[in-house]
Amino acid sequence: MRFWVVASVAACVSFPAFAEGNLPHGHTHSREEIDESHGPLLLQATYTGEVMSNVSGGIRRGSRYLDNLDIVAEADLEAIAGWKGASVHLYGLYNNGKSFSELAGDAQTASNIETGVQAFRLYEAWIEQAFTGGSLKLGLYDLNSEFDSLEASGLFVSSPHGIGTDFAQTGENGPSIFPSTSLAARIAIEPAEGWVVRAAVLDGVPGNPDRPKRTAMKLGGGDGALLVAEIEAPLPRGRLLFGGWRYTARFDDHAGTSGRGNDGLYVRGETTLFEETDDAAQGLAAFARLGIADGRFNTFGKFASAGLNYTGPFRGRDEDQLGLAVAAAFTSDAYKRAVPASNNEVAFELTYRAPVASWLSLQPSAHYIINPGADPTVRNALAFGLRAEISFNILG
């Protein structure tokens, strides 16, 4: 497979690895996450290659190779130029555009690096100003880097465990998430330890739906705005998220008219169920999410997900992770009146992530999808995947 060729080449070059973890678009790359030992400048890259095979059901059997290249640069402007509390973040993104969902027929997308369009684009470009008790960000921004995001669910390769399907499905070109983002202003305030209040105003149409390969940044033209707010509350061994969102523009509905009020709510949480006695970083974590979206405008009116994630499941494999998760999206009544559809799509994922070198991790996964695409003509799908992730520092 092609990612083995990439891995072999990388093995011949000595790259200092950056932090073990998931893709940058699954985690926040804000200023406070930069390890001070790296200095004020940081340039990192991650290449991910994945083979996904639909072996039964779905639209048709077959395999696809998907890939994703993330290049992230960050600079501490206080250290470089004396601008107190300021930092800048640039993020480039490449994908080969292959689609596995055209085989499985799923709506929730079994691979979170699928884009459907081959492109290299500027994904994020923002400046952050920190102040006492909070910060402000301005620029091209992925809202899922901070909103509707948990650590425990970041293990999984299926898209609905990054951001809920109820939210991800919305908008003319999706909300401002992978792979297309929009201009935004985000404020975050920490009123007490463990508490965070976030709010953002974003352009309502990320990118250019007519030219999806381009990075487009424009305001106006009837795009409207996307308003998002979230409260993060601490738990004794985890955290809770309460969020809401609303578009200001008008949308066509399933009844053939148009209107306003495309909005929704979600609640999400994660907790550590137990820790191993000799290492608190190892143990079992659980997460769950519930969300609703206005069924007049959206295919799915309700969403629920849950999962378990065990770090260090076997002796001598302290950084390995084993996980099982399920995501269920429920079709809205308005959609079912307009289109013959099943009541839901339910996707199960079993996965195991193993760092095999400081720069390389391998992650096999198994997927069973019930009612793919909520299309009653498509059979339940069984799929398997193998992902390789190569991470290295270029500077820092």
QUITA-V638519 format. One record per backbone hydrogen bond with DSSP energy under -0.5 kcal/mol. NH is the residue of the N-H (numbers start at 1). CO is the residue of the C=O. Records with the same first field share a line. If there is no record, write none. Layout:
NH: CO / CO
This chain:
4: 1
5: 1
6: 2
7: 3
8: 4
9: 5
10: 6
11: 7
12: 8 / 9
13: 10
15: 13
26: 23
27: 24
33: 30
34: 31
38: 35
39: 36
42: 74
43: 395
44: 72
45: 392
46: 70
47: 390
48: 68
49: 388
50: 66
51: 386
52: 50 / 64
53: 384
54: 62
55: 53 / 382
56: 382
58: 379
59: 103
60: 103
62: 54
64: 52
66: 50 / 64
68: 48
69: 94
70: 46
71: 92
72: 44
73: 90
74: 42
75: 88
76: 40
77: 75 / 86
78: 86
80: 76
81: 77
82: 77 / 78
83: 77
84: 82
86: 83
87: 128
88: 75
89: 126
90: 73
91: 124
92: 71
93: 121
94: 69
95: 119
96: 67
103: 100
104: 100
105: 101
112: 157
114: 111
115: 98
116: 98
119: 95 / 117
121: 93
123: 91 / 121
124: 91
125: 140
126: 89
127: 138
128: 87
129: 136
130: 85 / 128
131: 134
134: 131
135: 188
136: 129
137: 186
138: 127
139: 184
140: 125
141: 182
143: 141 / 176
144: 176
145: 142
146: 143
147: 143
149: 146
154: 151
155: 152
156: 153
159: 109
161: 158
162: 159
163: 159
167: 164
168: 164
169: 165
170: 167
173: 174
177: 175 / 180
180: 177
182: 141
184: 139
185: 201
186: 137
187: 199
188: 135
189: 197
190: 133
191: 189
195: 192
196: 232
197: 189
198: 196 / 230
199: 187
200: 228
201: 185
202: 226
203: 183
204: 224
206: 174
207: 181 / 216
211: 208
214: 211
216: 214
223: 220
226: 202
227: 225 / 246
228: 200
229: 244
230: 198
231: 242
232: 196
233: 231 / 240
235: 238
238: 235
239: 270
240: 233
241: 268
242: 231
243: 266
244: 229
245: 264
246: 227
247: 262
248: 225
251: 259
253: 257
254: 296
256: 253
259: 251
261: 247
263: 261
264: 245
265: 292
266: 243
267: 290
268: 241
269: 288
270: 239
271: 286
272: 237
273: 271 / 284
274: 284
276: 279 / 282
279: 276
282: 279
283: 311
284: 274
285: 309
286: 271
287: 307
288: 269
289: 305
290: 267
291: 303
292: 265
293: 301
294: 263
297: 294
298: 294
301: 299 / 330
302: 330
303: 291
304: 328
305: 289
306: 326
307: 287
308: 324
309: 285
310: 322
311: 283 / 309
312: 320
314: 317
317: 314
320: 317
321: 353
322: 310
323: 351
324: 308
325: 349
326: 306
327: 347
328: 304
329: 345
330: 302
331: 329 / 343
332: 299
336: 332
337: 333
338: 334
339: 335
341: 339
342: 374
345: 329
346: 370
347: 327
348: 368
349: 325
350: 366
351: 323
352: 364
353: 321
354: 352 / 362
356: 354 / 360
357: 360
360: 357
361: 389
362: 354
363: 387
364: 352
365: 385
366: 350
367: 383
368: 348
369: 381
370: 346 / 368
374: 371
375: 372
376: 374
378: 375
379: 58
381: 369
382: 56
383: 367
384: 53
385: 365
386: 51
387: 363
388: 49
389: 361
390: 47
391: 359 / 389
392: 45
393: 16
394: 43
395: 43
